[in-house]
Amino acid sequence: MRRILITGGSGKVAALLRPRLARPGRTLRLLDLRPPDPVAGGEFVVAGVEDLDALTLACKDVDAVVHLGGLAKEDAQDNVLRVNVAGTLNVLEAARLAGVRRVVLASSSHAAGFTEVVGRTEVPADVPGRPDTLYGWSKVAGEAAGRLYADRFGMDVLCPRIGMWTAVPPSPRGLAMWLSPDDGARLVEACLTAPAPGFRLLWGISRNTRRWASLAEGEAIGYDPRDDAEVFVDDLGARELDLDLDPAMRRAGGAWCEIPLGVASNQR
């Protein structure tokens, strides 16, 4: 992949991904409403995912799109619909219009937030959507749009259901759901390079000891996670923690299953 468009290119996740995705001879084209930190050898487009014309122009001469743009937490209904639902559809349509054949849509564990996980292992990545919030519902909608574009137009669309993509797990839930920065890059690279994947759902987590989500779907396209959140167990004060006994941990979405719908949240 010589040129990759990253939407939400100035965001926190993109900041973790950009230096790890860089390769000799590869250009990262970043699209966002605000400029990122300087990116050596990169390109920047000032636009949002609501602007189909700008997105289509940004997709010109691009080999693949990595869609990280949009709201990352619960928000008001109108915002979720405009930015996450319509915005994701715009990304897919812009890629199609520009002739881009591969799109990686960042989905979320919150697309399956009400999935019961206590005592379960190896929950498959294609478990039916059970969103915990409007945000989670927007991710289910994005996955469905990706399926539509794969079926109707033959595009390769991969939707990793991301757990907690951070440098350090922010809470005990991360013991199961953490995606390390290095593994995040390995995941995206696998999505970009897998031969003819068609439409795929896969979990976006590291090789965590306490994981309940299946890694098989990611491994099938070459994803080889190497990090484990267990190294942070003491920092989280969770050495003796039994996640099965914590009511907030019994579902894939954790505490998100209880937060108010349509209210901007700082929940992680």
C-alpha positions in Angstrom: 0.0 0.0 0.0 1.7 3.2 -1.2 -0.8 5.8 -0.2 -3.3 5.4 2.7 -5.9 7.9 3.7 -6.6 8.0 7.5 -9.7 9.9 8.5 -9.6 11.3 12.0 -5.9 11.7 11.3 -5.3 14.2 14.1 -7.0 12.1 16.7 -5.5 10.1 19.7 -5.7 6.7 18.0 -4.3 8.1 14.8 -1.4 9.5 16.7 -0.6 6.0 18.0 -1.0 4.5 14.6 0.8 6.9 12.3 4.4 6.3 13.3 3.8 2.6 13.3 2.2 2.5 10.0 4.9 4.5 8.2 7.0 2.6 5.7 9.6 3.7 3.1 7.8 4.5 0.0 4.4 4.8 1.8 2.6 8.1 2.1 0.0 8.7 4.9 -2.7 11.2 3.9 -4.4 12.5 6.9 -7.9 14.0 6.9 -9.3 15.9 9.9 -10.8 19.2 10.8 -7.7 20.3 12.7 -4.0 19.8 11.7 -2.0 17.1 13.4 1.4 17.3 14.9 4.0 17.5 12.1 4.1 14.3 10.0 7.3 13.7 8.1 6.6 12.7 4.5 2.8 12.9 5.0 -0.1 14.8 3.5 -2.9 16.6 5.3 -6.4 17.5 4.1 -8.6 19.8 6.2 -12.1 18.3 6.0 -14.7 16.4 7.9 -16.5 13.1 7.2 -19.7 15.1 6.6 -18.2 16.5 3.3 -18.6 13.9 0.6 -17.0 16.0 -2.1 -13.9 16.7 0.0 -13.7 13.0 1.0 -13.9 11.9 -2.6 -11.1 14.3 -3.6 -9.0 13.0 -0.6 -9.5 9.5 -1.8 -7.9 10.3 -5.2 -4.8 8.1 -5.9 -5.3 6.3 -2.6 -4.8 2.5 -2.2 -6.8 2.1 1.0 -8.8 4.1 3.6 -8.5 3.6 7.3 -11.6 5.2 8.8 -10.9 6.4 12.4 -12.9 9.7 12.1 -16.0 10.5 14.0 -17.3 10.6 17.6 -15.5 8.2 19.9 -18.0 8.3 22.8 -21.7 8.7 23.5 -23.2 11.9 22.3 -26.5 13.5 21.3 -28.6 11.7 18.8 -28.2 14.3 16.0 -24.5 14.3 16.4 -24.2 10.5 16.3 -26.4 10.3 13.2 -24.6 13.1 11.4 -21.0 12.3 12.2 -20.9 8.5 12.8 -23.7 7.1 10.7 -23.8 9.5 7.7 -20.1 10.1 8.0 -19.2 6.4 7.7 -21.5 6.1 4.7 -19.8 9.1 3.1 -16.4 7.4 3.6 -17.6 4.3 1.8 -19.2 6.2 -1.0 -16.2 8.5 -1.5 -13.9 5.4 -1.7 -16.2 3.9 -4.2 -16.4 7.0 -6.4 -12.6 7.3 -6.3 -12.0 3.7 -7.1 -10.5 2.7 -3.8 -11.1 -1.0 -3.3 -10.2 -1.4 0.4 -11.6 0.3 3.5 -10.9 -0.4 7.1 -13.8 0.8 9.3 -12.9 1.1 13.0 -15.9 -0.4 14.8 -16.1 -1.0 18.5 -16.8 -3.6 21.2 -19.8 -1.3 22.0 -21.4 -2.6 18.8 -21.9 -5.8 20.8 -22.0 -4.2 24.2 -24.9 -6.2 25.6 -23.3 -9.5 24.7 -23.0 -11.5 27.9 -19.4 -12.5 28.5 -19.2 -13.7 32.1 -17.7 -17.2 32.0 -17.4 -17.2 28.2 -14.3 -17.7 26.1 -13.7 -17.1 22.5 -16.8 -15.0 21.7 -16.7 -14.9 17.9 -16.1 -11.6 16.1 -19.3 -11.9 14.1 -21.5 -12.1 17.1 -24.7 -10.2 16.2 -24.8 -6.6 17.1 -26.2 -5.7 20.5 -25.2 -2.1 21.0 -25.1 -0.6 24.4 -25.4 3.1 23.4 -26.3 5.3 20.4 -22.5 5.3 19.8 -22.5 1.5 19.7 -25.6 1.5 17.5 -23.7 3.8 15.0 -21.0 1.2 14.8 -23.5 -1.5 14.0 -24.8 0.8 11.3 -21.3 1.3 10.0 -20.7 -2.4 9.9 -23.9 -2.9 7.9 -22.9 -0.2 5.5 -19.6 -1.9 5.0 -21.3 -5.2 4.3 -23.6 -3.4 1.7 -20.6 -2.0 -0.1 -18.7 -5.3 -0.1 -21.7 -7.2 -1.4 -22.9 -4.6 -4.0 -19.6 -3.2 -5.2 -17.1 -6.0 -4.4 -15.1 -3.8 -2.1 -12.9 -5.3 0.6 -14.3 -3.9 3.9 -12.8 -4.9 7.2 -14.4 -3.9 10.5 -12.3 -4.5 13.6 -14.4 -4.2 16.8 -11.9 -2.2 18.8 -11.6 -2.7 22.6 -9.5 -0.1 24.4 -6.8 1.2 22.0 -4.6 3.1 24.4 -1.0 3.2 25.5 -2.0 1.8 28.9 -5.3 0.2 29.9 -7.3 2.9 31.7 -9.4 0.5 33.9 -9.6 -3.2 34.9 -11.9 -3.8 31.8 -8.7 -3.3 29.8 -7.4 -6.6 31.2 -9.7 -8.2 28.7 -10.2 -5.5 26.1 -6.9 -3.7 25.7 -5.4 -3.1 22.3 -1.8 -2.0 22.6 -0.4 0.6 20.2 1.9 -1.9 18.6 -0.8 -4.5 18.2 -3.2 -1.9 16.8 -0.7 -1.2 14.1 -0.3 -5.0 13.5 -4.1 -5.2 13.2 -4.4 -2.4 10.7 -1.4 -3.7 8.6 -3.1 -7.1 8.5 -6.3 -5.5 7.3 -4.5 -3.6 4.6 -2.5 -6.5 3.3 -4.7 -9.6 3.6 -5.4 -10.9 0.1 -9.0 -10.5 -1.1 -10.6 -10.5 2.4 -14.1 -9.4 1.2 -16.1 -8.3 4.2 -14.7 -9.2 7.7 -15.6 -8.6 11.3 -12.8 -9.1 13.8 -12.0 -8.2 17.4 -9.5 -5.5 17.9 -7.7 -6.6 21.1 -4.3 -7.8 22.1 -3.4 -11.3 23.2 -4.7 -10.6 26.7 -4.6 -13.4 29.3 -8.1 -12.5 30.5 -9.6 -12.0 27.1 -13.0 -13.5 26.2 -13.0 -12.3 22.6 -11.9 -14.6 19.8 -8.6 -13.8 18.0 -9.3 -16.5 15.4 -10.9 -14.1 12.8 -7.9 -11.7 13.0 -5.4 -14.5 12.9 -7.1 -15.8 9.7 -6.0 -12.6 7.9 -2.5 -12.5 9.4 -3.0 -10.6 12.6 -0.5 -11.7 15.2 -1.0 -9.8 18.5 1.9 -10.0 20.9 1.1 -7.8 23.9 -0.8 -8.7 27.1 -2.6 -6.3 29.4 -1.6 -8.6 32.3 1.6 -6.6 32.7 -0.5 -3.8 34.0 -2.4 -5.8 36.6 -0.6 -4.3 39.6 -0.9 -0.7 38.2 -4.6 -1.3 38.0 -4.8 -2.7 41.5 -6.4 -5.8 40.0 -4.2 -8.7 40.9 -6.9 -10.4 43.0 -9.7 -9.1 40.8 -12.2 -11.7 39.5 -13.8 -10.0 36.5 -16.7 -12.4 36.6 -17.8 -11.0 39.9 -17.9 -7.4 38.8 -21.4 -6.5 37.5 -19.9 -3.9 35.2 -17.8 -6.6 33.5 -20.5 -9.2 32.7 -21.2 -7.6 29.3 -18.9 -6.7 26.5 -19.7 -3.0 26.9 -19.0 -2.9 30.6 -20.3 0.2 32.3 -21.4 1.7 29.0 -24.6 -0.5 29.3 -25.7 1.7 32.1 -24.9 5.3 31.0 -27.7 7.6 29.7 -28.5 7.4 26.0 -27.8 10.4 23.9 -25.9 12.3 26.6 -22.2 13.2 25.9 -20.1 11.0 28.1 -16.4 10.7 29.2 -16.8 7.0 29.8 -13.9 4.9 28.6 
